[in-house]
Amino acid sequence: MSKRILYVVALLVLALLPVVVVVSLVTGDSSSLTQYVIGVFAVASVATGFYFWKAKNENLHKYKDAEDYTAFNKRLEEELKKLGEDNG
């Protein structure tokens, strides 16, 4: 289902872009093009973020069932600490 969401968003972007560009050229007003770009990036960001969040959770579930989950979890905690020290 999440891939379908990404496909629908991509199709909307590709379908509406020529319409907005033509309307902007005909009317000479680029404000609709600006609003379109902002809106499309917002929707695409949400859809992509949801897709990656879902994939991450599915992968964590797979690793949780694996034998080396504790080693993976320990390595993940070390990396997070390292990131925290770099940002701090």
C-alpha positions in Angstrom: 0.0 0.0 0.0 2.8 2.5 0.8 4.4 2.0 -2.6 1.0 2.8 -4.2 0.9 6.0 -2.2 4.3 7.0 -3.7 3.1 6.1 -7.2 -0.1 8.2 -6.8 1.9 11.2 -5.6 4.4 10.8 -8.4 1.6 10.6 -11.0 -0.1 13.7 -9.5 3.1 15.6 -9.8 3.7 14.6 -13.4 0.0 15.1 -14.4 -0.4 18.5 -12.8 3.0 20.1 -13.6 2.3 20.8 -17.3 -1.1 22.2 -16.5 0.3 24.6 -13.9 3.2 25.6 -16.2 0.8 26.4 -19.1 -1.6 28.3 -16.9 1.4 30.3 -15.5 2.6 31.1 -19.0 -0.8 32.1 -20.3 -1.7 34.3 -17.4 1.8 35.6 -16.8 1.3 35.0 -13.1 3.8 32.6 -11.5 2.2 32.5 -8.0 0.3 29.4 -8.9 3.5 27.7 -10.0 5.1 28.6 -6.7 2.2 27.3 -4.7 2.2 24.1 -6.7 5.9 23.5 -6.1 5.6 24.0 -2.4 2.5 21.8 -2.1 4.0 19.0 -4.2 7.2 18.9 -2.2 5.2 18.9 1.0 3.0 15.9 -0.1 6.0 14.1 -1.6 8.0 14.6 1.7 5.2 13.2 3.8 4.7 10.2 1.5 8.4 9.5 1.3 8.9 9.9 5.0 6.0 7.5 5.7 7.4 4.9 3.3 10.9 5.0 4.9 9.4 4.9 8.4 7.4 1.8 7.5 10.4 0.1 5.9 12.5 0.8 8.9 10.0 -0.7 11.3 9.6 -3.8 9.1 13.4 -4.2 9.0 13.7 -3.8 12.8 11.1 -6.5 13.2 13.1 -8.8 11.0 16.3 -8.2 12.9 14.5 -8.6 16.2 13.7 -12.2 15.3 17.3 -12.9 14.2 20.0 -14.4 16.4 22.3 -11.5 16.1 19.7 -8.9 17.3 21.6 -8.1 20.5 24.8 -7.4 18.5 22.9 -5.3 16.0 21.2 -3.4 18.9 24.5 -2.8 20.6 26.1 -1.5 17.4 23.1 0.8 16.8 23.3 2.3 20.3 27.0 2.9 19.8 26.3 4.7 16.5 23.6 6.8 18.1 26.0 7.8 21.0 28.6 8.7 18.4 26.1 10.9 16.6 25.1 12.6 19.8 28.7 13.4 20.7 29.3 14.8 17.2 26.2 17.1 17.4 26.8 18.0 21.0 
